[in-house]
């Protein structure tokens, strides 16, 4: 529902020729077991939602550019998706130190929760 509302707001702003931008932050890694059906289902619907949002914004931009001298507008002028990640090295983080327990070693090895 939130995705649809954001997309409608973007399309309204495009039609009104007003500047507007949406920045969406997504987790780099989903919680849970990566191969699990639930996780894969979430990733599937996330992808489908992103594609639908891009398609609607693209259609609004095409309509605006067809009826005006505005050219060169891109979906990324209005809609952006980002995944946040770390810039830590494989040797570890100065903030966390050297892993000592088995759980810390696993987290450091997979680099999923840093």
Secondary structure as GFF3:
##gff-version 3
##sequence-region A 1 114
A	DSSP	alpha_helix	2	15	.	.	.	ID=ss1
A	DSSP	beta_strand	22	26	.	.	.	ID=ss2
A	DSSP	alpha_helix	37	66	.	.	.	ID=ss3
A	DSSP	three_ten_helix	75	77	.	.	.	ID=ss4
A	DSSP	beta_strand	79	83	.	.	.	ID=ss5
A	DSSP	alpha_helix	102	110	.	.	.	ID=ss6
###
